[in-house]
């Protein structure tokens, strides 16, 4: 899945007459999006049941030609260090959210300081591949983004990357005082772990089945500092076209997600 498994889908406060929303692979990958009113920490929004915004969803077999050099951003030279799948070319030409029926609310682009984006990008370029020795990444995410490139969105940052066997995504947002911790929600179906420094992280491990293709898995960790809300997610989705396929372990482990989410370099708002 690309960007991050939308926390609204996993941890939703649903409104009055609807049961808690369950995130399933079948719903995510096969049934399309449906409109739903939700509440998260007192904020109402539209949730997707079929599209999750996290680290990798679309994968097509490499076509044999090298990715264009223009895929690299001038904002972060460290993107050139990302190990790419040899011969793979971008297999995504348009943001799939644009074509969903019924239409979905697209994230709002945000202008973010270039130095800030570069710091976040380069930190993850140096950290994530080191966690995955020998793993190579596809040249674009399912929304057509450059892997690991931080993008301003909804007042914060998002970035993601995908491999032939799974992907990850990061969303960094300002933390708001009136928003409760996600594990304080009555609909929270995850675990809470206490780190050595006494801070807590919320962990959600969602699993589903894709016919005979195996079990899909989506792991999400959320960590909140005084002013920053950090969500890091991963999955084991191999492809969604022409048919969804997911099996094996998620790209990153729970421990690796916690390490990423709690790193001071991602607490960009303090």
C-alpha positions in Angstrom: 0.0 0.0 0.0 1.3 3.5 -0.5 2.1 6.3 1.8 0.7 4.8 4.9 -2.1 2.6 6.0 -4.6 5.4 6.7 -5.0 5.5 10.4 -8.7 6.5 9.8 -9.2 3.0 8.4 -7.6 1.1 11.3 -8.5 3.3 14.2 -11.7 5.0 13.3 -14.3 6.6 15.6 -17.3 5.9 13.5 -20.5 8.0 13.8 -23.6 6.9 15.4 -25.3 4.4 13.2 -22.3 2.6 11.7 -20.3 -0.2 13.3 -16.6 0.1 13.6 -14.9 -0.2 10.3 -12.8 -3.3 9.7 -9.8 -3.0 7.4 -9.5 -6.2 5.3 -7.3 -7.0 2.3 -10.4 -7.9 0.3 -11.9 -4.5 1.0 -8.6 -2.7 0.4 -7.7 -4.4 -2.8 -10.8 -5.7 -4.5 -14.0 -3.8 -3.5 -13.3 -0.2 -4.3 -13.8 2.8 -2.0 -17.0 3.8 -0.4 -17.8 7.0 1.4 -18.0 7.0 5.1 -18.2 9.6 7.8 -15.8 9.0 10.6 -14.5 10.8 13.7 -10.9 10.6 14.8 -10.0 12.5 17.9 -13.0 14.7 17.4 -12.3 15.4 13.7 -14.7 14.3 11.0 -13.5 13.1 7.6 -14.1 10.8 4.7 -12.5 7.3 5.0 -11.6 4.9 2.2 -12.3 1.2 2.6 -10.6 0.1 -0.5 -7.5 2.4 -0.8 -5.0 2.6 1.9 -2.4 5.3 1.8 0.9 3.5 2.8 4.1 2.2 1.4 3.4 0.0 -1.7 0.6 -1.4 -3.5 1.0 -1.5 -7.2 3.7 -3.7 -8.6 4.0 -4.7 -12.2 6.8 -7.0 -13.5 9.9 -5.0 -14.6 9.7 -4.2 -18.3 13.4 -4.2 -19.0 14.5 -0.6 -19.5 16.2 1.7 -17.0 14.1 4.3 -15.0 14.5 7.8 -16.3 17.0 10.0 -14.5 14.3 12.7 -14.2 12.7 10.5 -11.4 15.3 11.9 -9.0 14.5 15.1 -7.1 16.9 18.0 -7.1 15.9 18.6 -3.5 17.7 15.6 -2.1 20.8 14.2 -3.8 20.6 11.3 -1.3 17.7 9.9 -3.4 20.4 8.7 -5.9 21.6 6.3 -3.2 18.3 4.4 -3.1 18.9 0.9 -4.6 16.4 0.4 -7.4 15.2 -2.8 -9.0 17.5 -3.3 -12.1 15.6 -2.6 -15.3 12.3 -1.7 -13.7 10.4 1.2 -15.1 7.6 3.2 -13.5 4.4 1.2 -13.8 2.1 3.9 -12.4 0.9 6.8 -14.6 -1.8 8.5 -12.4 -2.8 8.8 -8.8 -5.5 6.0 -8.4 -7.4 8.1 -5.9 -8.4 10.4 -8.7 -10.3 7.7 -10.5 -12.1 6.1 -7.6 -15.9 5.8 -7.7 -17.5 7.2 -5.7 -14.8 10.0 -5.6 -12.7 10.4 -2.5 -11.2 13.4 -0.8 -7.7 13.9 -2.0 -5.0 15.1 0.4 -4.3 18.8 0.3 -0.8 19.7 -1.0 1.3 21.7 1.5 4.4 23.8 0.9 7.1 22.5 3.2 10.6 23.9 3.7 12.9 22.2 1.3 15.6 21.7 3.9 13.1 19.9 6.2 12.0 17.6 3.4 15.6 16.8 2.5 16.5 16.0 6.2 13.6 13.6 6.5 14.2 12.0 3.1 17.9 11.5 3.7 17.4 10.1 7.2 15.1 7.4 5.9 17.3 6.7 2.8 20.1 6.0 5.2 18.0 4.1 7.7 15.5 1.9 5.9 17.7 0.2 3.3 20.2 -0.5 6.1 17.4 -2.5 7.8 16.8 -4.4 4.5 20.2 -5.5 3.2 20.0 -6.6 -0.4 16.5 -5.3 -1.0 15.8 -3.1 -4.0 13.0 -0.6 -4.5 10.6 0.1 -7.4 11.2 3.4 -9.1 7.8 4.8 -8.2 5.2 4.3 -5.5 1.6 3.5 -6.5 0.7 7.2 -6.5 3.6 7.9 -8.9 5.9 9.4 -6.3 9.6 9.0 -6.2 10.5 6.4 -3.5 11.6 8.0 -0.2 10.9 11.6 -1.4 9.1 13.6 1.3 6.1 15.4 0.0 4.1 18.1 1.8 0.5 17.1 2.4 -2.3 18.1 4.8 0.1 20.4 6.8 2.7 17.7 7.3 4.9 15.2 5.3 4.4 11.8 3.7 6.8 9.5 1.9 6.8 5.9 0.9 8.6 3.2 -1.1 7.7 -0.2 -2.4 9.5 -3.4 -3.4 8.4 -6.4 -5.4 7.3 -8.1 -2.1 6.0 -5.2 0.1 6.4 -1.7 1.1 6.3 1.0 3.8 5.0 4.5 4.3 5.5 7.4 6.7 3.2 10.2 7.6 4.3 13.1 9.8 1.7 15.5 11.1 1.5 18.2 13.8 0.1 16.8 17.0 -2.9 18.7 18.3 -3.6 19.0 22.0 -7.3 18.2 21.7 -6.7 15.0 19.8 -6.6 12.0 22.1 -4.0 9.2 21.7 -5.3 6.6 19.2 -5.2 3.9 21.8 -7.7 5.9 23.9 -10.3 5.3 21.2 -13.0 2.8 22.3 -12.6 1.2 18.8 -8.9 0.7 19.0 -8.0 -2.9 18.2 -4.3 -3.0 18.7 -1.7 -3.1 21.4 0.2 -0.4 23.3 3.9 -0.8 24.0 6.0 1.2 26.4 9.5 2.2 25.3 12.5 2.2 27.6 12.1 6.0 28.1 8.5 5.5 29.3 6.8 6.8 26.1 4.1 4.7 24.4 3.5 3.5 20.9 0.3 2.1 19.4 0.7 -1.0 17.2 -2.0 -2.4 14.9 -1.4 -5.7 13.1 -4.2 -6.2 10.5 -4.4 -9.5 8.5 -6.7 -10.7 5.8 -6.9 -13.2 3.0 -6.8 -12.7 -0.8 -8.4 -15.9 -2.1 -5.8 -18.5 -2.7 -3.0 -16.1 -2.9 -2.2 -16.1 0.8 -2.5 -13.8 3.8 -2.1 -10.1 3.5 -0.6 -8.2 6.4 -0.5 -4.6 7.3 1.4 -3.3 10.3 1.1 0.2 11.6 2.8 2.0 14.5 1.9 5.4 15.7 4.2 7.5 18.0 3.3 10.9 19.3 5.7 13.5 20.8 4.8 16.8 22.3 4.1 18.4 18.9 4.5 15.6 16.3 2.3 12.6 15.3 4.3 10.0 13.4 2.7 7.0 11.7 4.8 4.3 10.0 3.3 1.4 8.2 4.3 -1.6 6.2 2.7 -4.5 4.2 3.4 -7.7 2.3 1.5 -6.8 -0.9 3.3 -8.1 -4.0 0.9 -6.7 -6.6 -2.7 -5.5 -7.1 -2.9 -5.8 -10.9 -4.3 -7.8 -12.5 -5.2 -9.6 -9.3 -4.1 -8.8 -5.8 -1.4 -11.0 -4.4 0.0 -10.9 -0.9 1.9 -13.4 1.1 4.9 -13.8 3.4 6.1 -11.4 6.0 5.6 -7.7 5.9 8.5 -5.7 4.5 9.5 -4.4 7.9 9.1 -5.9 11.4 7.2 -4.3 14.2 10.4 -3.6 16.0 11.8 -1.8 12.9 8.6 0.3 12.6 8.9 1.3 16.3 12.6 2.2 15.8 11.6 4.4 12.8 8.6 6.1 14.4 10.4 7.0 17.6 13.6 8.4 15.9 14.1 12.0 16.9 14.8 12.9 13.2 11.1 12.4 12.4 9.8 14.6 15.2 10.0 17.6 12.9 7.4 19.7 14.8 9.0 19.2 18.2 
